[in-house]
Amino acid sequence: MVVMSALKDRLRADLTTAIKARDELRSSTLRMVLTAITNAEVAGKEARELSDEDVLGVLSSEAKRRREAATAFAEGGREEMAAKEAAEGEVIAEYLPTPLTEAEIAALVTAAVEQTGAAGEGMRAMGKVMGVVTPQVKGRADGGAVAAEVRKQLG
Protein backbone atom coordinates (compact mmCIF):
# COMPACT_ATOMS: atom_id res chain seq x y z
CA MET A 1 0.00 0.00 0.00
CA VAL A 2 1.42 3.38 -1.01
CA VAL A 3 0.55 6.30 1.22
CA MET A 4 0.70 9.57 -0.70
CA SER A 5 1.86 12.60 1.20
CA ALA A 6 -0.80 15.32 1.26
CA LEU A 7 1.92 17.91 1.86
CA LYS A 8 3.86 16.75 -1.20
CA ASP A 9 0.67 16.95 -3.29
CA ARG A 10 0.08 20.49 -2.01
CA LEU A 11 3.65 21.45 -2.96
CA ARG A 12 3.12 20.07 -6.48
CA ALA A 13 -0.20 21.89 -6.88
CA ASP A 14 1.33 25.15 -5.63
CA LEU A 15 4.23 24.69 -8.07
CA THR A 16 1.77 24.41 -10.98
CA THR A 17 -0.03 27.56 -9.77
CA ALA A 18 3.26 29.44 -9.41
CA ILE A 19 4.37 28.44 -12.92
CA LYS A 20 1.04 29.58 -14.41
CA ALA A 21 1.33 32.87 -12.49
CA ARG A 22 4.92 33.27 -13.76
CA ASP A 23 6.13 33.63 -10.14
CA GLU A 24 9.83 32.90 -10.68
CA LEU A 25 10.95 32.89 -7.03
CA ARG A 26 8.12 30.67 -5.82
CA SER A 27 8.33 28.19 -8.71
CA SER A 28 12.13 27.83 -8.49
CA THR A 29 11.96 27.40 -4.70
CA LEU A 30 9.20 24.78 -4.90
CA ARG A 31 11.09 22.94 -7.65
CA MET A 32 14.17 22.87 -5.43
CA VAL A 33 12.16 21.57 -2.46
CA LEU A 34 10.43 18.88 -4.54
CA THR A 35 13.83 17.79 -5.88
CA ALA A 36 15.14 17.52 -2.31
CA ILE A 37 12.09 15.41 -1.39
CA THR A 38 12.65 13.13 -4.40
CA ASN A 39 16.33 12.78 -3.47
CA ALA A 40 15.31 11.80 0.06
CA GLU A 41 12.89 9.23 -1.35
CA VAL A 42 15.54 7.51 -3.48
CA ALA A 43 18.34 7.77 -0.90
CA GLY A 44 19.32 4.60 0.89
CA LYS A 45 18.98 1.02 -0.23
CA GLU A 46 15.34 1.13 -1.28
CA ALA A 47 13.18 3.85 -2.86
CA ARG A 48 10.15 4.77 -0.77
CA GLU A 49 7.33 7.29 -0.60
CA LEU A 50 7.88 9.87 2.17
CA SER A 51 5.18 10.48 4.78
CA ASP A 52 4.07 14.03 5.65
CA GLU A 53 6.34 13.88 8.70
CA ASP A 54 9.34 12.94 6.51
CA VAL A 55 8.47 15.72 4.06
CA LEU A 56 8.36 18.18 6.97
CA GLY A 57 11.85 17.02 7.95
CA VAL A 58 13.13 17.73 4.43
CA LEU A 59 11.38 21.13 4.43
CA SER A 60 12.85 22.15 7.78
CA SER A 61 16.37 21.17 6.71
CA GLU A 62 15.92 23.13 3.45
CA ALA A 63 14.69 26.15 5.45
CA LYS A 64 17.70 25.86 7.77
CA ARG A 65 20.00 25.67 4.74
CA ARG A 66 18.46 28.92 3.39
CA ARG A 67 18.87 30.69 6.76
CA GLU A 68 22.53 29.66 7.01
CA ALA A 69 23.24 30.64 3.39
CA ALA A 70 21.54 34.04 3.83
CA THR A 71 23.67 34.70 6.92
CA ALA A 72 26.86 33.64 5.12
CA PHE A 73 26.09 35.82 2.08
CA ALA A 74 25.25 38.81 4.30
CA GLU A 75 28.53 38.42 6.21
CA GLY A 76 30.37 38.19 2.88
CA GLY A 77 28.82 41.43 1.66
CA ARG A 78 26.67 39.77 -1.03
CA GLU A 79 23.36 41.36 -0.10
CA GLU A 80 21.48 40.41 -3.30
CA MET A 81 22.28 36.70 -2.76
CA ALA A 82 21.40 36.99 0.94
CA ALA A 83 18.03 38.54 0.02
CA LYS A 84 17.33 35.74 -2.50
CA GLU A 85 18.11 33.01 0.06
CA ALA A 86 15.98 34.78 2.70
CA ALA A 87 13.06 35.06 0.23
CA GLU A 88 13.34 31.34 -0.60
CA GLY A 89 13.36 30.60 3.14
CA GLU A 90 10.11 32.56 3.54
CA VAL A 91 8.44 30.53 0.76
CA ILE A 92 9.53 27.27 2.46
CA ALA A 93 8.40 28.56 5.89
CA GLU A 94 4.81 28.79 4.59
CA TYR A 95 4.71 24.98 4.53
CA LEU A 96 6.22 24.44 7.99
CA PRO A 97 4.23 24.41 11.23
CA THR A 98 4.43 27.65 13.21
CA PRO A 99 7.76 27.79 15.04
CA LEU A 100 7.83 27.58 18.83
CA THR A 101 8.65 30.69 20.85
CA GLU A 102 11.52 30.71 23.35
CA ALA A 103 8.98 30.56 26.19
CA GLU A 104 7.28 27.49 24.67
CA ILE A 105 10.66 25.76 24.24
CA ALA A 106 11.57 26.58 27.86
CA ALA A 107 8.23 25.16 29.07
CA LEU A 108 8.73 21.92 27.09
CA VAL A 109 12.27 21.54 28.45
CA THR A 110 11.09 22.19 32.02
CA ALA A 111 8.40 19.51 31.65
CA ALA A 112 10.93 17.07 30.18
CA VAL A 113 13.39 17.69 33.05
CA GLU A 114 10.60 16.93 35.55
CA GLN A 115 9.41 13.90 33.56
CA THR A 116 12.89 12.34 33.38
CA GLY A 117 13.81 13.32 36.95
CA ALA A 118 16.99 14.90 35.59
CA ALA A 119 16.96 18.01 37.78
CA GLY A 120 19.75 16.86 40.13
CA GLU A 121 21.90 15.08 37.54
CA GLY A 122 23.30 18.13 35.75
CA MET A 123 24.74 17.88 32.25
CA ARG A 124 24.94 14.06 32.35
CA ALA A 125 21.15 14.00 31.87
CA MET A 126 21.22 16.13 28.70
CA GLY A 127 20.75 13.12 26.39
CA LYS A 128 17.77 11.90 28.40
CA VAL A 129 16.08 15.30 28.31
CA MET A 130 16.86 15.88 24.61
CA GLY A 131 15.42 12.44 23.85
CA VAL A 132 12.10 13.50 25.35
CA VAL A 133 12.02 17.05 23.91
CA THR A 134 13.25 16.41 20.35
CA PRO A 135 10.15 14.53 19.07
CA GLN A 136 7.91 17.28 20.52
CA VAL A 137 9.71 20.13 18.73
CA LYS A 138 10.51 18.38 15.44
CA GLY A 139 10.20 20.84 12.58
CA ARG A 140 9.05 23.61 14.92
CA ALA A 141 12.28 24.64 16.63
CA ASP A 142 15.98 24.69 15.85
CA GLY A 143 17.84 21.87 17.61
CA GLY A 144 20.58 24.28 18.68
CA ALA A 145 18.09 26.54 20.46
CA VAL A 146 16.55 23.54 22.22
CA ALA A 147 19.97 22.22 23.29
CA ALA A 148 20.93 25.67 24.62
CA GLU A 149 17.77 25.78 26.71
CA VAL A 150 18.42 22.25 28.07
CA ARG A 151 21.99 23.29 29.00
CA LYS A 152 20.67 26.42 30.70
CA GLN A 153 18.15 24.48 32.79
CA LEU A 154 20.49 21.57 33.67
CA GLY A 155 23.68 23.57 34.10
N, C-alpha and C positions, 0 to 999 in steps of 0.2 A: 504494500500500500504506500503510495507516494503522497506525502502531506505537502501541499503547496503553501508557501509563505504568503500570507495576506500583505505583509509589509513589502515584500519583493514585488508583488503584483501592483501595489500602489506606486512603488518607485517606477516601474515600467510604464504605467498609465501616465504618471506625471511627466516622464521623459517624453512621451508622445505629445502631450499637451505643450510642453516647452518647445519642442521642435516645431510644431505647427505655429506657435506664437513667435517663432524666431528669437527666443530668449537664449542667447549664446551661453551666458554664464551658467544658467540653470541646467541647460541640456548637457553642456560639457561636464559639469559637476556630477549630474545623475549618471551619465555614461561611465565616468570614472568609478563611482560607487558600485554600479552594477557589475563592472569588470572585476572590482575587488571581491564582490560577493561570488562571482563565477569562479575566480581563482581559489577562493576558500572552499568552494564546493568540490573542485577537482584536486585539491591538495591532499596529500596522504596517499594511502594505498588504494583506496576505493572512492570513486565519485559518489556524492550523496547530495540530497536536497537539503538546504539549510532550513532550520525552523526559524520562526520570528525572533526567538531569543538569540540564535546564532547570528542572524542578520543584524540585530541590534549591536552585538559585539563587534561586527565588522564596521558598522556605522560609527560607533564610538571610537574605534581605533583610527578610522579615517579622519574624524573630527579632531582627534588629538594630534594627528600628523599635520593637519592644516594649522592648528594653533601654534605648534612648535615651529613650522616653516615660516609663518607670519612673523613670529618673534625673531627668528634668525635673520630674515630679510630686513626687518626694521633695524636690528642692531647693525647690519651690514650697510645701511644707508640706501637700500633698494625699496623705497616706499611704494612704488607702483606694484611690485611683486608681493609685498607684504599686504597691500590692500586687496589684491586678487585672492590670495590665500585666505584672508579673513572673510571675504565675501563668500568663497566656497564653503568655508566653515559654517557660515550662517545658514546656507542652503541645507547642509547636512544636519544642522542642529534642529531644523524643522521636523525631522523624522525621529529625533531622539526624545525620550521622556524628559519632562522638566527636571533640570538638575536640582540636586539637594542644596539647601543653604548650609552655611557653616554651623548654624544652630541645630539644624536637623541632623547633620553628621555627628555633632557632639552628643546629641541625645541618643542616637543609635549606638555610639561607642560606649556611652555610660551604661546603657541597658546591657550591652554585650559583656562589659566588665563585671557587672552584677551577676549576669547569667552564668558566666564561666567561673565566678569566684576568684578572679584574677587580681583583685584590688591589692592584696598584700604581697604578691609575687614579683612586682616590678617588671622590668623589661623582659624577663624570661617568659612571661605570659603573652608576649606580643603576638606570636603565631596563633595561639588559642583564640585570642580576641579577634584578630584579623580573619580567622577562619569563620567566625560567626558573622562578622560585619560585611565581609566582601560580597556574599550572595545577595544581601539586602540592598547594597548600593550599586550593583552591577549596571553599568551604562548610565548611571545618574550622578556619579561623583568620580573625581579623579582619584586613583589609588594612592597617589602621593599625598594628597590632602587628607585622606582617611588615615594613612599611616602616621602622618604628623600629629593628628588628633589623638590617636592611640598612644603614641609616645608621650604626648603632653599629659594624658590622663594617667598613664602607668608610671611615668618617670617622676 
